[in-house]
Amino acid sequence: MSRIDDSARRLAAAAIRSGRTVAVAESLTCGRLSSALGAAPDSALWLRGGVVAYSADVKRRVLGVPEVAVVSETAARAMAVGVRRLFGADVAVAVTGVGGPDPQDGEPAGSVWLAVHGESGTWARHELFDGEPDDVLRRTVEVALDMVGEAIGETSS
């Protein structure tokens, strides 16, 4: 079992145990994060849905991202807040970044912003991952799952 599958299974158990629901807004990962969560056990009970907002215009119109660089802390936070509101979830996670190989918005390849929004507020995290675009996407999904798990009180067993 991959690290992503294992993390998603633990997160699913924690979501069911806590009665919390999850929503996802993703750009960089283009559906990979939602797919990992949707493949986890009993996802229909706790996964509210997701938005793949690859276009800056969609980020702004659907998720409420202001006129800022879309690879930024501000954008990631706004995406998380927007998708939580859109789906009525308890916890939302958002990811935006540069998979590579070229830079974007003044950020180098591998630069990723992740944010979680829940009852206790919003927090964001920046990562700079090395490797090929596929490595950057995989690591982004792993970290996003860890952040959601932390937000709903998942603990490794």
SERO-4910 file (N, C-alpha, C, O; in steps of 0.05 Angstrom, whole numbers):
BEGIN
 pado doro    nc1    nc2    nc3   cac1   cac2   cac3    cc1    cc2    cc3    oc1    oc2    oc3
  Met    A     17    -24      0      0      0      0     18     25      0     38     26     15
  Ser    A     11     44    -16     27     69    -18     22     86      7      3     83     21
  Arg    A     40    105     11     37    124     33     11    140     30     -3    145     50
  Ile    A      4    147      5    -20    163      0    -45    146      8    -62    156     22
  Asp    A    -45    121     -1    -68    103      6    -71    100     36    -92    101     47
  Asp    A    -48     95     49    -48     91     78    -58    116     93    -74    114    111
  Ser    A    -48    139     84    -56    165     97    -86    169     93   -100    178    111
  Ala    A    -96    164     68   -124    168     63   -141    149     79   -163    157     88
  Arg    A   -133    125     83   -148    106    100   -149    115    129   -170    114    142
  Arg    A   -127    124    140   -126    134    167   -144    159    170   -158    162    190
  Leu    A   -143    177    150   -159    201    150   -189    193    149   -205    205    163
  Ala    A   -196    174    133   -224    165    131   -234    155    158   -255    162    166
  Ala    A   -218    139    171   -225    128    197   -229    151    217   -248    151    233
  Ala    A   -211    171    216   -213    194    235   -238    211    228   -251    220    247
  Ala    A   -244    214    203   -267    230    195   -293    217    205   -311    230    215
  Ile    A   -294    191    201   -318    176    210   -320    177    240   -342    181    251
  Arg    A   -298    172    254   -298    172    283   -306    200    294   -321    201    314
  Ser    A   -297    221    282   -303    248    291   -329    260    280   -339    280    291
  Gly    A   -340    247    260   -364    257    247   -359    282    230   -378    297    224
  Arg    A   -335    287    222   -328    311    207   -328    305    177   -323    283    168
  Thr    A   -334    326    162   -334    324    133   -311    340    121   -301    359    133
  Val    A   -303    333     97   -279    344     84   -287    354     56   -302    341     42
  Ala    A   -275    377     48   -277    387     20   -249    394     11   -231    399     27
  Val    A   -246    394    -16   -220    398    -28   -221    418    -50   -240    418    -66
  Ala    A   -201    436    -51   -197    454    -73   -169    450    -83   -149    453    -68
  Glu    A   -166    442   -108   -139    436   -118   -134    448   -145   -152    449   -162
  Ser    A   -110    457   -149   -101    467   -175    -79    450   -184    -82    433   -203
  Leu    A    -56    453   -173    -32    438   -180    -37    408   -184    -28    396   -203
  Thr    A    -50    396   -165    -54    367   -165    -76    358   -184    -79    334   -189
  Cys    A    -92    376   -194   -112    371   -215   -129    346   -211   -133    330   -230
  Gly    A   -138    342   -187   -156    319   -181   -144    296   -166   -158    278   -157
  Arg    A   -117    296   -164   -104    273   -151   -111    271   -121   -114    249   -111
  Leu    A   -114    294   -108   -120    294    -80   -149    284    -76   -154    267    -58
  Ser    A   -167    295    -91   -195    285    -89   -197    256    -96   -213    242    -83
  Ser    A   -183    247   -115   -183    218   -123   -173    201   -100   -185    180    -94
  Ala    A   -152    209    -86   -141    194    -64   -162    192    -41   -166    171    -29
  Leu    A   -175    214    -36   -195    214    -15   -220    198    -23   -231    183     -7
  Gly    A   -228    201    -48   -251    186    -57   -247    156    -58   -267    141    -56
  Ala    A   -222    147    -60   -216    118    -60   -214    107    -31   -213     82    -28
  Ala    A   -214    124    -11   -213    115     17   -239    103     25   -260    109     14
  Pro    A   -238     86     46   -263     73     55   -285     92     63   -280    113     76
  Asp    A   -309     86     56   -333    100     64   -332    130     57   -343    146     72
  Ser    A   -319    137     36   -315    166     29   -342    180     25   -344    204     29
  Ala    A   -363    166     18   -389    178     14   -400    189     40   -418    207     40
  Leu    A   -390    180     63   -399    189     89   -386    215     98   -398    229    114
  Trp    A   -362    221     88   -347    243     99   -335    262     78   -328    285     85
  Leu    A   -333    254     53   -322    271     32   -344    286     19   -361    274      5
  Arg    A   -345    312     23   -367    329     12   -363    334    -18   -382    336    -33
  Gly    A   -338    337    -27   -333    342    -55   -308    358    -59   -294    365    -40
  Gly    A   -303    365    -84   -278    379    -90   -282    396   -115   -299    392   -132
  Val    A   -264    416   -117   -263    433   -140   -235    432   -151   -216    437   -137
  Val    A   -233    425   -177   -207    428   -191   -208    454   -205   -221    457   -226
  Ala    A   -193    473   -195   -193    500   -206   -165    506   -217   -148    518   -204
  Tyr    A   -161    496   -241   -135    499   -254   -131    528   -264   -109    538   -264
  Ser    A   -152    540   -274   -151    567   -285   -153    588   -263   -168    585   -243
  Ala    A   -137    609   -266   -138    631   -246   -166    643   -246   -176    651   -224
  Asp    A   -179    645   -268   -206    656   -269   -226    639   -253   -243    650   -239
  Val    A   -223    613   -255   -241    595   -239   -235    598   -209   -253    599   -193
  Lys    A   -210    600   -202   -203    604   -174   -216    629   -163   -226    630   -141
  Arg    A   -217    650   -180   -228    675   -171   -259    674   -170   -271    682   -150
  Arg    A   -271    664   -192   -301    664   -193   -314    644   -175   -334    650   -163
  Val    A   -302    620   -173   -315    598   -158   -307    598   -129   -323    593   -111
  Leu    A   -281    603   -124   -271    600    -97   -265    626    -83   -258    626    -59
  Gly    A   -268    649    -96   -264    674    -83   -235    683    -80   -230    699    -62
  Val    A   -217    673    -96   -190    682    -94   -188    711   -104   -197    717   -126
  Pro    A   -175    728    -88   -173    756    -97   -152    759   -119   -139    740   -127
  Glu    A   -150    783   -129   -131    789   -151   -102    789   -140    -89    810   -137
  Val    A    -92    765   -135    -64    761   -126    -52    738   -143    -67    725   -158
  Ala    A    -27    735   -140    -14    712   -154    -27    686   -144    -32    683   -120
  Val    A    -34    668   -162    -48    644   -154    -30    624   -140    -39    605   -128
  Val    A     -4    627   -142     15    611   -127     24    628   -104     46    640   -104
  Ser    A      7    629    -83     13    646    -60     -2    636    -36    -21    620    -38
  Glu    A      6    645    -13     -8    638     12    -36    649     11    -55    635     19
  Thr    A    -39    674      2    -66    686      1    -85    670    -16   -108    665     -9
  Ala    A    -75    660    -39    -92    644    -57   -100    618    -44   -123    610    -45
  Ala    A    -81    604    -32    -86    578    -19   -107    582      3   -125    566      6
  Arg    A   -103    602     20   -122    607     41   -150    613     31   -170    602     41
  Ala    A   -152    630     10   -178    636     -1   -191    612    -14   -215    609    -12
  Met    A   -175    595    -26   -186    570    -38   -198    552    -17   -220    541    -20
  Ala    A   -184    549      6   -194    532     27   -220    543     39   -239    529     44
  Val    A   -220    569     44   -244    582     55   -267    579     35   -290    573     43
  Gly    A   -262    585     10   -282    584    -10   -294    556    -14   -319    553    -17
  Val    A   -278    535    -14   -288    508    -19   -303    498      6   -322    483      4
  Arg    A   -294    506     29   -308    498     54   -337    509     53   -356    496     60
  Arg    A   -338    535     46   -364    548     45   -382    535     23   -405    530     27
  Leu    A   -370    531      0   -384    520    -23   -397    493    -17   -420    487    -25
  Phe    A   -383    475     -3   -392    448      3   -404    445     31   -414    423     37
  Gly    A   -401    465     48   -412    462     75   -397    441     91   -409    427    107
  Ala    A   -371    439     87   -355    419    100   -345    429    127   -344    454    132
  Asp    A   -337    411    144   -325    418    170   -296    427    166   -286    446    179
  Val    A   -282    414    148   -253    419    143   -249    420    112   -260    404     98
  Ala    A   -233    439    103   -226    441     75   -196    444     72   -182    456     89
  Val    A   -186    432     51   -157    434     44   -155    445     16   -171    439     -2
  Ala    A   -134    461     11   -129    472    -15   -100    470    -22    -83    473     -4
  Val    A    -94    466    -47    -67    464    -57    -64    480    -82    -81    479   -100
  Thr    A    -42    496    -84    -36    510   -108     -5    512   -110      8    515    -89
  Gly    A      5    510   -134     34    511   -135     44    508   -164     29    509   -183
  Val    A     70    503   -166     84    501   -191     96    473   -193    115    466   -180
  Gly    A     84    457   -211     95    430   -215    121    430   -230    138    413   -226
  Gly    A    124    449   -248    148    450   -264    143    440   -292    121    432   -299
  Pro    A    163    441   -308    190    447   -302    196    477   -300    217    485   -291
  Asp    A    178    494   -310    183    523   -310    171    537   -286    152    527   -274
  Pro    A    182    560   -279    171    576   -257    144    589   -265    137    590   -288
  Gln    A    129    598   -245    103    612   -249     99    632   -227    106    627   -204
  Asp    A     88    655   -233     82    676   -213    107    683   -197    105    690   -173
  Gly    A    130    681   -209    155    687   -195    164    666   -175    183    669   -160
  Glu    A    150    643   -176    157    621   -158    171    599   -174    163    594   -197
  Pro    A    191    586   -163    205    565   -177    189    539   -179    170    535   -163
  Ala    A    196    522   -197    184    495   -198    187    482   -171    208    483   -159
  Gly    A    166    468   -162    167    455   -136    156    471   -113    153    461    -91
  Ser    A    150    497   -118    139    514    -98    109    509    -95     94    511   -114
  Val    A    101    502    -71     73    494    -66     62    508    -41     76    509    -20
  Trp    A     38    519    -43     24    529    -20      0    511    -14    -15    504    -32
  Leu    A     -3    503     11    -25    487     21    -39    502     43    -26    516     59
  Ala    A    -65    499     45    -80    512     67   -102    494     76   -114    480     60
  Val    A   -108    496    102   -131    482    113   -148    502    128   -138    520    141
  His    A   -175    499    124   -194    517    137   -214    500    152   -226    482    140
  Gly    A   -218    506    177   -237    491    194   -249    509    215   -246    533    215
  Glu    A   -262    496    234   -276    511    255   -256    528    271   -264    550    280
  Ser    A   -232    519    274   -212    534    291   -196    555    275   -178    567    285
  Gly    A   -202    558    249   -188    578    233   -175    567    209   -181    545    200
  Thr    A   -156    582    198   -142    574    174   -112    575    178   -102    593    191
  Trp    A    -99    555    168    -70    556    169    -59    547    143    -71    531    128
  Ala    A    -35    557    136    -23    552    110      6    542    115     18    547    136
  Arg    A     16    529     95     43    518     96     55    520     68     42    516     48
  His    A     81    527     67     95    529     41    116    507     40    129    501     60
  Glu    A    117    494     17    137    473     13    152    479    -13    141    492    -31
  Leu    A    177    470    -15    192    472    -39    203    444    -44    223    436    -33
  Phe    A    189    429    -62    196    402    -67    215    399    -91    213    414   -110
  Asp    A    234    381    -88    253    375   -110    241    353   -127    222    339   -119
  Gly    A    251    351   -151    244    328   -168    228    336   -192    224    360   -198
  Glu    A    220    316   -207    204    319   -231    175    327   -223    167    324   -200
  Pro    A    160    338   -242    133    346   -236    116    324   -221    101    331   -203
  Asp    A    119    299   -230    103    278   -217    111    275   -187     94    269   -170
  Asp    A    137    279   -181    146    278   -153    134    300   -137    126    297   -114
  Val    A    133    324   -149    121    348   -135     92    343   -129     82    349   -107
  Leu    A     77    332   -149     49    326   -144     44    305   -123     27    308   -106
  Arg    A     60    284   -123     57    263   -103     63    274    -75     47    269    -57
  Arg    A     84    289    -72     91    300    -46     70    320    -37     64    321    -13
  Thr    A     58    335    -55     37    354    -48     13    339    -37      2    347    -17
  Val    A      5    318    -50    -18    302    -40    -12    290    -13    -29    291      5
  Glu    A     13    280     -9     20    269     17     18    289     40      7    284     61
  Val    A     29    313     35     28    334     55     -1    344     60     -9    349     83
  Ala    A    -16    347     39    -44    355     42    -60    335     59    -75    343     76
  Leu    A    -56    310     54    -69    289     70    -61    291     99    -77    289    117
  Asp    A    -35    296    104    -25    299    132    -39    323    145    -46    322    168
  Met    A    -41    345    130    -53    369    142    -83    365    148    -92    374    170
  Val    A    -98    352    131   -126    346    136   -128    328    160   -145    332    178
  Gly    A   -111    307    161   -111    289    184   -107    303    210   -120    297    230
  Glu    A    -88    322    210    -83    337    234   -107    354    241   -114    356    265
  Ala    A   -120    365    222   -144    382    227   -167    367    239   -183    378    254
  Ile    A   -170    341    232   -192    326    243   -184    307    265   -200    291    275
  Gly    A   -159    310    274   -150    295    297   -141    267    292   -142    250    309
  Glu    A   -133    261    266   -123    235    260    -97    230    273    -79    248    274
  Thr    A    -93    206    284    -68    199    295    -59    172    283    -76    155    277
  Ser    A    -34    169    278    -23    144    267    -26    122    288    -21    127    312
  Ser    A    -35     99    279    -37     76    298    -19     54    290    -18     33    303
***
